[in-house]
Amino acid sequence: MTQDGNEKQDNPNVPVVVSMNRKEQRFYDKLRRQLRDKLNEYRDKLGERTADYLLLLPDLFVLFVRLARDSRVPKETKIVAGITIAYFISPIDLIPDMMFGLGWLDDLVLAVYALKRVLLDVEQEIVLEHWTGDADLLEKVQEIVEKADSLVGSRVVNAIKRTLSKEK
């Protein structure tokens, strides 16, 4: 049986669907609603590309919840996923969420660097299996990594990198 109660065959091509609990679903719905409403207000100030990046946040949250619960994901990687989920939920941020636009950029950059770290230990197919967003995940991750300094500043990016660094 999979974690969502469905029977799983021994076929590695069958996706593992991991559902969220009620609290996680409420957080996801709240974040999506807040982003949608606020982005309409701030899209001109943030720029189209930054606004599009921020719309990835709810789906990144779901991705990390699913990775944290997937039995194929190593324990160390689940810890990275858990830290990322906690950072999303925590009211304490490097840039406060009240500063709309800028406030969620640190969450986004942390999630992208955490995902980069996850991809060192987890097969890309497993990660993509859990991705529900519209955008090409790996392409967006690369774009955001390249623009991270300009999005939140090198000081924040360096703090995030130190937190998630891994020697390979």
C-alpha positions as CSV (number, residue, x, y, z in Angstrom):
1,M,0.0,0.0,0.0
2,T,1.2,3.5,-0.7
3,Q,1.1,6.3,1.8
4,D,-2.2,7.5,0.3
5,G,-3.9,4.1,0.7
6,N,-3.6,2.9,-2.9
7,E,-2.2,-0.5,-3.7
8,K,1.3,-0.2,-5.2
9,Q,2.5,-2.7,-7.7
10,D,6.2,-3.7,-7.8
11,N,6.4,-1.5,-11.0
12,P,8.9,1.3,-10.5
13,N,7.0,3.3,-13.2
14,V,4.0,3.7,-11.0
15,P,4.1,7.1,-9.3
16,V,3.9,7.3,-5.5
17,V,1.2,9.8,-4.6
18,V,1.7,11.3,-1.2
19,S,-1.2,13.4,0.1
20,M,-0.9,16.4,2.5
21,N,-2.6,16.5,5.9
22,R,-5.3,19.1,6.6
23,K,-3.0,21.6,8.2
24,E,-0.6,21.4,5.2
25,Q,-3.5,21.7,2.7
26,R,-4.8,24.8,4.6
27,F,-1.3,26.4,4.5
28,Y,-1.0,25.6,0.7
29,D,-4.4,27.1,0.0
30,K,-3.7,30.2,2.1
31,L,-0.3,30.8,0.5
32,R,-1.8,30.4,-3.0
33,R,-4.6,32.8,-2.3
34,Q,-2.3,35.4,-0.7
35,L,0.1,35.2,-3.6
36,R,-2.6,35.5,-6.2
37,D,-4.3,38.4,-4.5
38,K,-1.1,40.3,-3.8
39,L,0.6,39.7,-7.1
40,N,-2.3,41.5,-8.8
41,E,-1.4,44.5,-6.7
42,Y,2.4,44.3,-7.0
43,R,3.0,42.7,-10.4
44,D,4.1,46.0,-11.9
45,K,6.6,46.8,-9.1
46,L,8.0,43.2,-8.9
47,G,8.2,42.6,-12.6
48,E,6.5,39.8,-14.6
49,R,9.3,37.3,-14.2
50,T,9.7,37.7,-10.4
51,A,5.9,37.5,-10.0
52,D,5.9,34.2,-12.0
53,Y,8.7,32.9,-9.8
54,L,6.7,33.6,-6.7
55,L,3.8,31.7,-8.0
56,L,6.0,28.6,-7.8
57,L,6.0,28.8,-3.9
58,P,2.8,26.8,-3.2
59,D,3.8,24.0,-5.6
60,L,7.3,23.9,-4.1
61,F,5.7,23.6,-0.6
62,V,3.7,20.6,-1.9
63,L,6.8,19.1,-3.5
64,F,8.8,19.2,-0.3
65,V,5.9,17.7,1.7
66,R,5.7,14.8,-0.7
67,L,9.5,14.3,-0.8
68,A,9.6,14.3,3.0
69,R,7.1,11.4,3.0
70,D,8.4,9.4,0.1
71,S,10.1,6.1,1.3
72,R,12.5,6.3,-1.7
73,V,14.0,9.6,-0.4
74,P,17.0,9.2,1.9
75,K,16.7,10.3,5.5
76,E,19.3,13.1,5.1
77,T,17.3,14.5,2.2
78,K,14.1,14.3,4.1
79,I,15.7,16.5,6.8
80,V,16.5,19.1,4.1
81,A,12.8,18.9,2.9
82,G,11.6,19.2,6.6
83,I,13.8,22.3,7.1
84,T,12.4,23.9,4.0
85,I,8.8,23.1,5.0
86,A,9.5,24.6,8.5
87,Y,11.0,27.8,6.9
88,F,7.9,28.2,4.7
89,I,5.6,27.9,7.7
90,S,7.7,29.8,10.2
91,P,6.9,33.5,10.8
92,I,10.6,34.1,11.3
93,D,12.4,34.7,8.0
94,L,15.5,36.4,6.7
95,I,13.2,38.8,5.0
96,P,9.8,39.2,6.8
97,D,6.8,38.0,4.7
98,M,5.0,41.3,5.6
99,M,7.2,43.0,3.0
100,F,5.2,41.6,0.1
101,G,7.2,40.6,-2.9
102,L,10.5,40.8,-1.1
103,G,9.2,38.9,1.9
104,W,8.6,35.7,-0.1
105,L,11.7,35.9,-2.2
106,D,13.9,34.4,0.5
107,D,11.4,31.5,0.9
108,L,11.7,31.0,-2.9
109,V,15.5,31.1,-3.0
110,L,15.8,28.8,0.0
111,A,13.4,26.3,-1.6
112,V,15.3,26.4,-4.9
113,Y,18.7,25.9,-3.2
114,A,17.2,23.1,-1.1
115,L,15.8,21.5,-4.2
116,K,19.2,21.7,-5.9
117,R,20.6,19.9,-2.8
118,V,17.8,17.3,-3.0
119,L,18.6,16.6,-6.6
120,L,22.1,15.4,-5.5
121,D,20.6,12.5,-3.6
122,V,17.3,11.8,-5.3
123,E,16.7,10.7,-8.8
124,Q,15.3,13.5,-11.0
125,E,12.3,11.3,-12.0
126,I,11.2,10.9,-8.4
127,V,11.3,14.7,-7.8
128,L,9.4,15.3,-11.1
129,E,6.9,12.7,-10.2
130,H,5.9,14.8,-7.1
131,W,5.9,18.2,-9.0
132,T,2.4,19.5,-9.6
133,G,3.2,23.0,-10.9
134,D,2.7,24.2,-14.4
135,A,6.3,25.3,-15.0
136,D,9.2,23.2,-16.1
137,L,10.7,22.7,-12.6
138,L,14.3,22.2,-13.5
139,E,14.4,25.1,-15.9
140,K,12.8,27.4,-13.3
141,V,15.2,26.2,-10.6
142,Q,18.2,27.0,-12.9
143,E,16.8,30.5,-13.7
144,I,16.2,31.3,-10.1
145,V,19.6,30.1,-9.0
146,E,21.2,32.3,-11.7
147,K,19.2,35.3,-10.5
148,A,19.2,34.6,-6.8
149,D,21.6,37.4,-5.9
150,S,19.6,40.0,-7.8
151,L,16.3,38.7,-6.3
152,V,17.3,38.8,-2.6
153,G,20.9,40.0,-2.3
154,S,24.1,38.1,-2.0
155,R,24.1,38.2,1.8
156,V,20.8,36.3,2.0
157,V,21.9,33.9,-0.7
158,N,25.2,33.2,1.0
159,A,23.4,32.5,4.3
160,I,21.0,30.1,2.5
161,K,24.0,28.3,0.7
162,R,25.8,27.9,4.0
163,T,22.7,26.3,5.6
164,L,22.2,23.9,2.8
165,S,25.7,23.2,1.6
166,K,26.9,19.7,1.1
167,E,30.3,18.5,0.1
168,K,30.2,15.8,-2.6
